[in-house]
């Protein structure tokens, strides 16, 4: 009788489509994937907001033009600071 109970317990834990260790591994992986999806969703939302700013906000457009393309307003002079070389 004890052997039957032990066999039933082993069957319950290891048999079926997925064993208990496989199920626990899949559950952990599901949590990781859900966290990745949430992070990617936040990144997409952030990029969508930035895209809207780039398309419609003159201040953002000017900042990008200055930072990425080195553009200046009329009458401005560009200064480049160079660190002295160490000897």
Secondary structure by P-SEA (a helix, b strand, c coil): caaaaaaaaaaaaccccccaaaaaaaaaaaaaaaaaaaaaaaaaaaaaaaaaaaaccaaaaaaaaaaccccccccbbbbbbbccccc
